[in-house]
Amino acid sequence: MRNEATVEPSGANAPPREHPHDVRAFWRVLLAVIAPLPMIGMGLNYILSPVDGGTSFARTAEAYADHLDRVEVTQYLGIPFLVLLIPATFAVVWVSRRGAPRLTTAGALLALTGQLAGFPLNQGGDLLAYTAVKNGLDVAATAKLQDALEAQPAAALGGLLFIVGIVFGSLLLGLALWRSKAAPAWMGIALAVGGFTHPFMPGHVASGIGLLVTAAGYAGATVALLRMRDDDFDLPPHRAVPAA
């Protein structure tokens, strides 16, 4: 039996091809805009906070009651951190992955694992204290609820992974950004130093400044992405032809 080659129609007989829209520039610029926002928001949150981290629930609620309008602003400043930190981290990973693949991989695993575990599992007391004060709830009873939440093993695990992700994940990603030469060297150093030292800074103002330094490091991804061509950012769009 003779095999016959299949000849695809061409020229006037060829069916019209659909060309997928090229949205690489949209994603590239979007990630560039997002990259520094979480750490800027959380840095300002820390600076404007009326209490230091680690303050007791009762003392925090008391300070919040004296500065309720300011605390309400800090609640909104924390939203970019909760919503955008993961895509911001992806932005750093994306621009560093070719120039420093192993460092980027290690940093991404630590940072993203910490973020994905910390956000759902680690129930911070700031929002609970603000809610109690704003709505006139019993502070002593709410403090007991917060203590019970923090005593849960899952919450302790989430908090530990989150700290590891911030401290060591940021350190490795900063070194990867510096090593990759995708952005100015000082920006990679800012990410490494700011993230690594943040939990150890004395007082909420110093901690907030540390996060703003970290934001400058994340902005290294912004610089790299805005300099980058679409072809360097990702492969062009392509729709696969189904096999016959």
Phi and psi in degrees as a GROMACS rama.xvg file:
@    title "Ramachandran Plot"
@    xaxis  label "Phi"
@    yaxis  label "Psi"
@TYPE xy
-82.5921  130.992  ARG-2
-80.0384  135.232  ASN-3
-114.165  127.768  GLU-4
-72.6601  140.295  ALA-5
-84.2797  123.163  THR-6
-103.969  120.995  VAL-7
-76.3423  140.165  GLU-8
-63.4261  142.476  PRO-9
-135.235  172.456  SER-10
65.4852  -133.728  GLY-11
-67.6438  -24.9613  ALA-12
-84.2847  -8.54897  ASN-13
-74.8865  136.284  ALA-14
-68.6125  149.159  PRO-15
-65.0743  137.173  PRO-16
-94.1211  141.024  ARG-17
-90.0388  131.984  GLU-18
-104.347  116.056  HIS-19
-60.8915  145.645  PRO-20
-68.1826  139.235  HIS-21
-90.1969  107.035  ASP-22
-111.752  19.3504  VAL-23
-60.9909  -40.6368  ARG-24
-62.9188  -37.7665  ALA-25
-60.604  -49.6951  PHE-26
-67.7583  -36.3135  TRP-27
-64.6525  -47.4809  ARG-28
-69.976  -37.8742  VAL-29
-60.5031  -46.7025  LEU-30
-63.8763  -35.9051  LEU-31
-62.7999  -40.6822  ALA-32
-69.5293  -41.625  VAL-33
-68.0589  -37.1854  ILE-34
-46.0255  -51.1418  ALA-35
-87.2366  -11.0339  PRO-36
-63.3352  -43.1081  LEU-37
-59.7085  -45.6639  PRO-38
-74.0403  -30.1749  MET-39
-63.6735  -48.265  ILE-40
-60.8126  -45.9655  GLY-41
-72.4382  -31.9212  MET-42
-62.3708  -46.0551  GLY-43
-66.1213  -34.5012  LEU-44
-57.5856  -47.6082  ASN-45
-64.4504  -44.6292  TYR-46
-63.0315  -40.0196  ILE-47
-83.1665  -12.8173  LEU-48
-61.8587  140.081  SER-49
-82.4067  -2.08594  PRO-50
-135.678  158.173  VAL-51
-81.8089  159.103  ASP-52
-63.9686  145.927  GLY-53
86.3172  -0.989277  GLY-54
-68.0688  146.707  THR-55
-61.302  156.74  SER-56
-60.5012  -44.1783  PHE-57
-63.0547  -43.1706  ALA-58
-68.2943  -38.2848  ARG-59
-61.7471  -46.2091  THR-60
-61.391  -38.6912  ALA-61
-63.6414  -45.1078  GLU-62
-65.939  -37.7477  ALA-63
-64.0762  -38.6088  TYR-64
-63.1575  -32.9274  ALA-65
-80.253  -18.332  ASP-66
-135.338  48.0194  HIS-67
-62.9995  -40.8285  LEU-68
-63.2129  -41.8499  ASP-69
-66.3569  -40.6558  ARG-70
-65.3153  -34.2856  VAL-71
-62.1836  -37.7443  GLU-72
-64.3699  -41.8761  VAL-73
-64.2396  -30.8837  THR-74
-62.1219  -39.6773  GLN-75
-72.8915  -34.0753  TYR-76
-66.1468  -24.608  LEU-77
-79.4021  -13.4913  GLY-78
-62.6329  -45.9183  ILE-79
-57.6537  -33.8176  PRO-80
-63.8687  -44.7672  PHE-81
-72.7479  -34.5815  LEU-82
-91.8175  -35.0234  VAL-83
-112.868  -3.57937  LEU-84
-63.4596  -39.5549  LEU-85
-64.5918  -50.9151  ILE-86
-64.1454  -30.3764  PRO-87
-64.3858  -39.7321  ALA-88
-65.9233  -39.7809  THR-89
-59.7169  -35.5522  PHE-90
-61.8417  -43.8278  ALA-91
-64.5656  -44.1091  VAL-92
-59.6332  -41.9815  VAL-93
-65.1342  -39.6665  TRP-94
-82.7353  -17.752  VAL-95
-98.6247  -15.4635  SER-96
-65.0723  -28.8234  ARG-97
-83.9937  -39.9931  ARG-98
-78.2496  -25.7855  GLY-99
-144.311  69.5443  ALA-100
-62.2513  -41.8426  PRO-101
-72.7539  -45.063  ARG-102
-60.9606  -42.2703  LEU-103
-63.4434  -42.6414  THR-104
-62.7015  -46.0192  THR-105
-63.3336  -45.2754  ALA-106
-63.9948  -40.7062  GLY-107
-64.6652  -42.4114  ALA-108
-60.7809  -44.2365  LEU-109
-69.2944  -49.9717  LEU-110
-64.722  -48.6223  ALA-111
-71.4684  -35.4094  LEU-112
-62.4533  -43.851  THR-113
-62.314  -42.4558  GLY-114
-68.3143  -44.6828  GLN-115
-67.6593  -28.3125  LEU-116
-86.5719  -39.6138  ALA-117
-70.9394  -40.9998  GLY-118
-61.8344  -48.3043  PHE-119
-80.3828  -26.3708  PRO-120
-97.1935  -29.4018  LEU-121
-94.4793  102.989  ASN-122
-92.3154  96.6037  GLN-123
-69.0042  154.472  GLY-124
-86.2351  -10.4201  GLY-125
-62.0141  -48.681  ASP-126
-64.8117  -38.5899  LEU-127
-66.295  -41.1347  LEU-128
-65.3938  -42.7352  ALA-129
-62.1158  -43.91  TYR-130
-63.5106  -40.7703  THR-131
-63.0199  -45.0183  ALA-132
-68.9705  -45.1504  VAL-133
-64.7675  -34.1717  LYS-134
-103.991  8.75921  ASN-135
66.5123  32.3832  GLY-136
-79.5247  161.56  LEU-137
-69.2456  115.418  ASP-138
-67.2029  -40.4334  VAL-139
-62.8369  -43.3517  ALA-140
-67.7476  -38.7898  ALA-141
-67.0519  -34.4078  THR-142
-62.824  -39.1875  ALA-143
-63.6355  -39.8326  LYS-144
-62.2648  -43.5015  LEU-145
-63.1229  -41.8757  GLN-146
-61.5934  -39.2087  ASP-147
-66.8616  -38.9818  ALA-148
-65.1765  -42.7363  LEU-149
-69.8648  -22.3739  GLU-150
-79.7346  -10.5611  ALA-151
-67.7064  134.736  GLN-152
-57.1329  -37.7777  PRO-153
-63.5376  -38.6609  ALA-154
-66.8518  -41.3639  ALA-155
-62.812  -41.2914  ALA-156
-64.6816  -44.0765  LEU-157
-61.4027  -41.1664  GLY-158
-65.1041  -41.2614  GLY-159
-64.5373  -47.565  LEU-160
-63.4798  -35.6312  LEU-161
-66.308  -43.809  PHE-162
-64.0392  -43.0671  ILE-163
-60.3996  -42.0602  VAL-164
-63.7169  -43.1057  GLY-165
-67.3071  -48.0952  ILE-166
-71.4397  -59.2331  VAL-167
-86.1417  -34.1519  PHE-168
-63.6177  -44.6269  GLY-169
-64.9971  -38.4673  SER-170
-59.4755  -49.328  LEU-171
-68.6602  -38.978  LEU-172
-67.775  -35.8503  LEU-173
-64.1297  -43.0782  GLY-174
-64.2058  -37.5071  LEU-175
-65.4267  -41.7133  ALA-176
-63.4414  -40.9982  LEU-177
-66.3398  -45.092  TRP-178
-67.5588  -33.7411  ARG-179
-72.2616  -19.7057  SER-180
62.1253  21.5759  LYS-181
-74.9291  -22.1618  ALA-182
-139.506  167.392  ALA-183
-53.7021  141.323  PRO-184
-57.0093  -37.9647  ALA-185
-64.6934  -26.4024  TRP-186
-71.9958  -40.1229  MET-187
-63.069  -40.3409  GLY-188
-64.9824  -39.6661  ILE-189
-61.1189  -42.2373  ALA-190
-64.0202  -43.9984  LEU-191
-64.8263  -48.4062  ALA-192
-73.6333  -44.4281  VAL-193
-61.7687  -47.5396  GLY-194
-68.127  -38.4708  GLY-195
-70.0569  -36.3108  PHE-196
-92.8673  -13.2819  THR-197
-51.0172  -49.6405  HIS-198
-66.193  -15.8091  PRO-199
-103.45  3.72876  PHE-200
-74.8053  139.846  MET-201
-81.6172  116.916  PRO-202
88.6997  157.367  GLY-203
-72.0723  -29.9355  HIS-204
-68.687  -45.7729  VAL-205
-63.3503  -39.3996  ALA-206
-62.8953  -40.388  SER-207
-64.8829  -40.6959  GLY-208
-63.0202  -39.1277  ILE-209
-59.9929  -38.1652  GLY-210
-71.3765  -32.9368  LEU-211
-67.4759  -34.6256  LEU-212
-62.6812  -42.6826  VAL-213
-61.3237  -38.637  THR-214
-61.2496  -36.9636  ALA-215
-62.4721  -34.6494  ALA-216
-66.8739  -44.2104  GLY-217
-62.0617  -31.9448  TYR-218
-65.5237  -15.8352  ALA-219
-59.2708  -36.5634  GLY-220
-65.5166  -36.3222  ALA-221
-60.1555  -48.4925  THR-222
-59.807  -46.6209  VAL-223
-64.2496  -41.9267  ALA-224
-68.417  -37.7705  LEU-225
-72.7488  -27.3101  LEU-226
-77.8931  -23.3394  ARG-227
-75.248  143.706  MET-228
-79.4377  155.112  ARG-229
-58.5879  -37.7574  ASP-230
-67.0175  -27.3943  ASP-231
-81.6661  -25.7852  ASP-232
-71.4172  -44.7191  PHE-233
-163.423  166.655  ASP-234
-67.9336  151.315  LEU-235
-67.1119  158.75  PRO-236
-64.939  145.455  PRO-237
-154.62  132.018  HIS-238
-104.782  119.142  ARG-239
-65.3718  144.32  ALA-240
-89.8111  122.226  VAL-241
-58.7375  140.235  PRO-242
-67.2542  144.605  ALA-243
